């Protein structure tokens, strides 16, 4: 159960409305990502080998239409946000990437994923967005956060450690990557 004012609401009733689901940090807006918002540069992120070299997205060729389908079929009770810089008077807001939380409602666990365009990496946006989503998930009754990545994905391993996740297990030879088999590292933490 989560609380909204004095009223208790079941976790399964949670799905942020378009505006109510926007999350904010000191430097970012996390905007519920809908098909109507897809732009060509979002699709370009997914077709950029450097952005997806450790992702299963690397096996696909993406289009505006495929992104529309993905967003329109996003599981109810799970969340996807577009990560956008706030912008300033001198610079407009910039789309930096996306962050997802696939929610296992009965177990109150969220499996998170993040993509930051390579042009915007190394500036702390991933950690900032991750922690804000984690805070939101806790308010709706999620008790555990998890994620998995290729064991060779040093950037994701650093992010997982930076936000307090711990290695919970390894799946040996789980991925075919670069002509070899690599493990999947599974991270988690109670929140």
N, C-alpha and C positions, 0 to 999 in steps of 0.2 A: 504494500500500500504506500502511496505517496500522498502528500497533502497539498491541497490548493486552497489557500486561506484556511478556514476552519473545517473544510470539507475533505474527507478521505476519498481518493480515487484509486481504482485498481490500476496496477501497472499495465495491464493489457489495454486499457483505455487511452494510453498515452501515445500521441503522435502530434508533433508540433504543428499548429496551423502556420500558414505561410509567414505571417508577421510574428506571431507569438513564439515561433521556433527559432527566431534569429538570436544568436548568441554574440556577445561582444567581449573583447578584451581591450587592453590599453591601445593596441595597434591594429586589431583585426575585427572585421565583421565575419561571422560564420552564418551564411545565409542558406536556408533550406533550398537545396538545388532541385529545380523542377525542369522538365523538358523544355518549357518555353524560354528558359534562360541559356540554353546551349548556344555557344558561339564557336566559330571555326577554330579559334585558338585553343579552346578546351579540347577539341578533337585532336588538334596538332600535338597537345601534350601526350595523348595516348598513343600516337603514332611516332613519337620521338623515342628512338631506341634507348637513349641515355636515361630517359624518365622511367621506362618500364623494363629495363634489362633484368630486374629481379622479380618482376611481377608476371603472373599468368597472362596479363594483358599483352605480353610480348608476342603471343601466338596469334593475335588477331589483327585485322586491319579495321580501323574504326572510321565511321562516317557520322555525320550529323544525325542521320536516321538511326544508326545503331545506338547512338548515345540517347536519343529520344526513347527508343525501346527499353534500354536499360533503366532509365529513370522512371518511365511509366510502369515498369514491372517491379520496381523496388519493393521488397517485402513490407507489408503493413507492420507497424510496430518497430521498424528499424529506421535508421536515420542516415541522411547524406547531406552534407553542407558544402557549399562553395566557400573556400577560404579567400577572403578579399581584404586587401589592406584598406585602412580607413581613408587614405588620401589626405592631401593638404590643399591649401589655396594654390600652391605652386604645382602640385601633381594630383591628377585624378586618382580615384581608387583603382587598384590593380588586382586582377584575379591571380592568385598564387597557386591554387591547387584545390583538392577536395579532401574531405575526411568523412569516413563512414563509421557507423556503429550498427552491426547486425546483432539484434537483441534476441536472446533465448529467454523468453518471458517466464516459463515455468521455473527455470533455474536462476533467474535474475543475473544473467551473465551477458556481457556485451563483447563481441569480437570486433576490434577496431582495426581500421586500415587508413592509410594516408598517402597522398601523392602531392608532392610539391614540385612544381616545374623547376628544372635544373637551374634556370636563370635566377631563381629566388631562394635557393638553398643556402644554408650557412648563416642565416640571419635570425634564427631563433623562432621563426614563424611556426614550424612544425610542433615544437615543444609547447609554445603558447596556445596553439589551437587544441592540441591533444589534452592539455590540462583543463582547458575550459569545457571541452566536451565531457571529460571525465567528471568534472564538477556537476554538470547538467545531469549526467546519467545517475549520479549518486542521489540527486534530488528526486528522481522518479523511481527510486527503489532498487537500482542495480547494485549488486553487492560485490561483483568481480569484473575486472577488465582483463581481456586476453588479446593476444595477437600472435601471428606466426610469420616467419620470414625465412628466406634462404639463409643458410649459415654463412654464406659469403657476402651477405648484404650488411656491410659494416655500418653504413649510415643508419639503417633501421635498428641495428643492435645498439648503437650509441643512443638513439632516441629512446628506445625501450628502457635502457638503464637510466637515462636522464630523468624519465618520468616515474621511476621507482618500480618498474616491472622486473621480475626475476625469471631466470630460465626455469621452466617447469619440466622440460623434456626435449628430446631430440627424436626425429624420425629419420633414421639413416637412409641415404640414397633416395630421398623422396622426389627430388627434381632432376630432370635432365637439363643441364645448363652448360653451355660452352663446350660441348663434347665430353662432359663428364657428369657424374651423378653427385649431387650435393644434398646435404641433410636439410630438413626443416627444423628450425629452432622455435620452440613454443614458449612464449612469455606470458606471465600473468601476475596479478596482484589483487588482493582484497581491498575494497575502498570503503 
